[in-house]
């Protein structure tokens, strides 16, 4: 267990803390949002964890209602070799479907947690820059 802790768990915990520190200092680091201008299906998960660590359970559910799946999901990833493949695949499928359903509902209902500004994405900005250069050239 000590070996596994040093090789997998400790680096994962350190990576999460490093991510939270950088995200706190620089704002959102989500590559999906940076590219498209739209929030990703996991949007709000970091804020949900922050709220939970502050004791704000209602706030955690507000930011992302599936935050309780983080612990079972992490256990699944760590113990993947000990879980029967059929159970693992069904669990993974159900979690993925849950994230997809919550994402669609949150985007359709205009959740204030979600970003829907295509013009803020790198794809649009790149297209717009090329369009202006070609259009003025």
TAFENQUI-V420667 format. One record per residue. RES is the residue in three letters. OMEGA is omega as a letter, one per 40 degrees, with the letter a starting at -180 (999 if undefined). BURIAL is I if it has 9 or more other C-alpha atoms within 8 Angstrom, else O. Layout:
RES;OMEGA;BURIAL  RES;OMEGA;BURIAL
//
This chain:
UNK;i;O  UNK;i;O  UNK;i;O  UNK;i;O  UNK;a;I  UNK;a;I  UNK;a;O  UNK;a;O  UNK;a;I  UNK;i;I  UNK;i;I  UNK;i;O  UNK;i;O  UNK;i;O  UNK;i;O  UNK;i;O  UNK;i;O  UNK;i;O  UNK;a;O  UNK;i;I  UNK;a;O  UNK;i;I  UNK;i;I  UNK;a;O  UNK;a;O  UNK;a;O  UNK;a;O  UNK;i;O  UNK;a;O  UNK;a;O  UNK;i;O  UNK;a;I  UNK;i;I  UNK;a;I  UNK;a;I  UNK;a;I  UNK;i;I  UNK;i;I  UNK;i;I  UNK;i;I  UNK;i;O  UNK;a;O  UNK;i;I  UNK;a;I  UNK;i;I  UNK;i;O  UNK;i;I  UNK;i;I  UNK;i;I  UNK;i;I  UNK;i;I  UNK;i;I  UNK;i;O  UNK;i;O  UNK;a;O  UNK;a;I  UNK;i;O  UNK;i;O  UNK;i;I  UNK;i;I  UNK;i;I  UNK;a;O  UNK;i;I  UNK;a;I  UNK;a;O  UNK;a;I  UNK;i;I  UNK;i;O  UNK;a;O  UNK;a;O  UNK;i;O  UNK;i;O  UNK;i;O  UNK;i;O  UNK;i;I  UNK;a;I  UNK;a;O  UNK;a;O  UNK;a;O  UNK;a;I  UNK;a;O  UNK;a;O  UNK;i;I  UNK;a;O  UNK;a;O  UNK;i;O  UNK;i;O  UNK;a;I  UNK;i;O  UNK;i;O  UNK;i;O  UNK;i;O  UNK;a;O  UNK;i;O  UNK;i;I  UNK;i;O  UNK;i;O  UNK;i;I  UNK;i;I  UNK;a;I  UNK;i;O  UNK;i;I  UNK;a;I  UNK;i;O  UNK;a;O  UNK;i;I  UNK;a;I  UNK;a;O  UNK;i;O  UNK;i;O  UNK;i;O  UNK;i;O  UNK;a;O  UNK;i;I  UNK;a;I  UNK;a;O  UNK;a;O  UNK;a;I  UNK;i;O  UNK;a;I  UNK;i;I  UNK;i;I  UNK;a;O  UNK;a;I  UNK;i;I  UNK;i;O  UNK;a;O  UNK;i;O  UNK;i;O  UNK;i;O  UNK;a;O  UNK;a;O  UNK;i;O  UNK;a;O  UNK;a;O  UNK;a;O  UNK;999;O
//
